[in-house]
């Protein structure tokens, strides 16, 4: 996940704007629900004015941990 955050920071630095990163760990019983809702949110958020990039990623090494990356103009 650190590599993804660094890549996003580099992109924000080159393009300007605001970069928001959020790392969230949820209870295992809520993990699937969070991922479903996050994916729905990503699709809508990408259509909002000023959004350059908005995504959510599930960690491959930390169970039930997600990284939200948002880049705005």
C-alpha positions as CSV (number, residue, x, y, z in Angstrom):
1,X,0.0,0.0,0.0
2,X,2.9,2.4,0.7
3,X,3.8,2.2,-3.0
4,X,0.3,3.2,-4.1
5,X,0.3,6.2,-1.7
6,X,3.7,7.3,-3.0
7,X,2.6,7.0,-6.6
8,X,-0.5,9.1,-5.8
9,X,1.6,11.7,-4.0
10,X,3.9,12.0,-7.0
11,X,0.9,12.4,-9.3
12,X,-0.6,15.1,-7.1
13,X,2.7,16.9,-6.9
14,X,3.1,16.9,-10.7
15,X,-0.5,18.0,-11.3
16,X,-1.3,20.1,-8.3
17,X,-4.5,19.9,-6.4
18,X,-5.4,18.1,-3.2
19,X,-4.6,14.5,-2.4
20,X,-6.5,12.6,0.3
21,X,-5.5,9.1,1.4
22,X,-7.4,7.2,4.0
23,X,-6.4,3.8,5.4
24,X,-9.2,2.0,7.1
25,X,-9.4,-1.4,8.9
26,X,-12.8,-2.8,9.4
27,X,-14.1,-5.8,11.4
28,X,-14.0,-8.9,9.3
29,X,-17.8,-9.3,9.3
30,X,-18.1,-5.9,7.6
31,X,-15.3,-6.2,5.1
32,X,-17.4,-7.4,2.1
33,X,-20.1,-4.8,2.8
34,X,-17.5,-2.0,2.9
35,X,-15.9,-3.1,-0.3
36,X,-19.3,-3.2,-2.1
37,X,-20.3,0.3,-0.8
38,X,-16.9,1.7,-1.6
39,X,-17.0,0.5,-5.2
40,X,-20.4,2.0,-5.6
41,X,-19.1,5.3,-4.2
42,X,-16.1,5.3,-6.5
43,X,-18.2,5.2,-9.6
44,X,-20.3,8.1,-8.5
45,X,-17.4,10.1,-7.1
46,X,-15.5,10.0,-10.3
47,X,-18.2,11.9,-12.0
48,X,-18.1,14.9,-9.6
49,X,-16.5,18.1,-10.7
50,X,-12.9,18.6,-9.7
51,X,-12.2,14.9,-9.2
52,X,-9.0,13.7,-11.0
53,X,-8.7,10.3,-9.4
54,X,-10.8,8.4,-6.8
55,X,-10.2,4.7,-6.0
56,X,-10.3,2.2,-3.2
57,X,-7.9,-0.8,-2.9
58,X,-8.0,-3.8,-0.6
59,X,-4.7,-4.7,1.0
60,X,-3.0,-7.9,-0.1
61,X,-1.0,-8.1,3.1
62,X,-3.3,-6.6,5.8
63,X,-6.6,-8.4,6.3
64,X,-9.7,-6.2,6.1
65,X,-7.7,-3.1,5.4
66,X,-8.5,-0.7,2.6
67,X,-6.8,2.3,1.1
68,X,-8.9,5.2,-0.3
69,X,-7.1,7.5,-2.6
70,X,-8.7,10.8,-3.8
71,X,-7.1,13.4,-6.0
72,X,-8.9,16.7,-6.6
73,X,-8.1,19.8,-8.7
